[in-house]
Amino acid sequence: MSEEKKEDAHLDNSSALATSLPHPDGFFGADKTYGGAFVPPPLEPIMKNVAEEYEKAKIDPQFLADLANLRKTYIGRPSPIYHCQNLSKKLGGAQIYLKREDLNHTGSHKINHCLGEALLARQMGKTKLIAETGAGQHGVALATAAALMQMECEIHMGEIDIKKEWPNVRRMQILGAKVVPATHGGKSLKEAVDSAFQAYMGDPEHMLFAIGSTVGPHPFPMMVRDFQAIVGFEAKEQFQEIAGPGKAPDILLACVGGGCNSLGLFTAFLDDPNVKLIGVEPAGHGLDKGEGHHSATLTLGKPAVLHGMKCYTLLNSQGDPASVHSCASGLDYPGVGPEHSFLKDAARVQYETATDEEVIDAFFELSRSEGIIPALESAHALAYAMKIAKDMPEDKKLLVNMSGRGDKDLDYVCDLHGDQYGIGKEGIFAGPTKHSK
Ligand SMILES: *Cc1c(COP(=O)(O)O)cnc(C)c1O
């Protein structure tokens, strides 16, 4: 295959992608339990239009060539696979490998779908990208894509998150995006979604609501999955260079928030029954601590309609979306993508959890044994991998999606857990100096 053909192949209906293509109405699986597009009537034609334009784009050679070129020259793809020899030796079991999405431009996998969404928006003649953000990671990646495409960008963010994630607010502003505070209710992610949605309803003709994961109404769960699937298609090829022709990892692991980095890694392997797939959710303070202490949607949720899709959802006693917690702000969401909901019921993916404590331990373990500081989100997948690797034979291979780097988490980790890991908090190590004018 020529280079170009290879790049295109992953957006084709290859057998792997076809195994998880939703029905045309956006429902996944034979019994159509999850997915769909539950939107207000005025938005129905708009969503249909996005779906139609995406169906055209994904077989348009120019669109695919533009995307392939940006992946290579802008994101820095392919991201390498790295063998954690020190860590594997220390654990004394299976070999742990990382798919290094943390090395992408902007520091995580999110740029993979943001560039795709921005390219599609440009192709559709839209002039503005709009989205919500929690911790600011999706906002930064989208603001980056918008700057590149020379489009307007508006990011809605809860007032509380703005205060908490100030460096990301500054990044977005420097990149030319307008950051709009959501000031009502809990002033956090859910309110940011409401606020962005309201702004989008004002002029959906000229804007694309660029959703940040494999969630929301059809076609977003499918489209974001397709843009992320490059991760697994690359990994499949790279792994054969490592382990020999036809060889695949024994187990793939990825953290699950909305579900896009995990589907990104898993999709290329869905049709290979020899590869075990494990999604790791946040157990936070512990699953037994109850509502508000974890964010284990697939483990403890029930099917419901949330943010335009039917999916597993954590509900409170009133039947509303529950409050959730995780040390990783990219994972604290009471819903999850419809494809994951389907894959759980189909038992193709196994869903497990990791507690905050196990995650902090994995965060330091990788930092100190390999010199790689992981995002707290990614450290969930690593924590579970470390747990099972110990009891597996040395010739088994685990591939963990390192979805992002931990730069954003340094203060949080050191403030809360520094003393357990020998990081001083006295004197000049007390914390960052406030700059005066
Ligand atoms: C946002 C984020 C996640 C969670 O999102 P998914 O859609 O579940 O992938 C995971 N890792 C990092 C680094 C993130 O920024």
The ligand as a MOL file (V3000), in Angstrom:
LIG
                    3D

  0  0  0     0  0            999 V3000
M  V30 BEGIN CTAB
M  V30 COUNTS 15 15 0 0 0
M  V30 BEGIN ATOM
M  V30 1 C -10.3810 14.6720 28.2660 0
M  V30 2 C -9.3730 13.6550 28.5890 0
M  V30 3 C -9.7180 12.3010 28.7970 0
M  V30 4 C -11.1300 11.8050 28.8510 0
M  V30 5 O -11.8550 11.8490 27.6880 0
M  V30 6 P -12.2140 10.5780 26.8210 0
M  V30 7 O -13.2230 11.1010 25.8630 0
M  V30 8 O -12.8080 9.5280 27.7300 0
M  V30 9 O -10.9850 10.1130 26.1660 0
M  V30 10 C -8.6940 11.3740 29.0130 0
M  V30 11 N -7.4060 11.7550 29.0350 0
M  V30 12 C -7.0310 13.0460 28.8580 0
M  V30 13 C -5.5840 13.3860 28.9020 0
M  V30 14 C -8.0030 14.0350 28.6220 0
M  V30 15 O -7.6230 15.3100 28.4380 0
M  V30 END ATOM
M  V30 BEGIN BOND
M  V30 1 1 1 2
M  V30 2 1 2 3
M  V30 3 2 2 14
M  V30 4 1 3 4
M  V30 5 2 3 10
M  V30 6 1 4 5
M  V30 7 1 5 6
M  V30 8 2 6 7
M  V30 9 1 6 8
M  V30 10 1 6 9
M  V30 11 1 10 11
M  V30 12 2 11 12
M  V30 13 1 12 13
M  V30 14 1 12 14
M  V30 15 1 14 15
M  V30 END BOND
M  V30 END CTAB
M  END
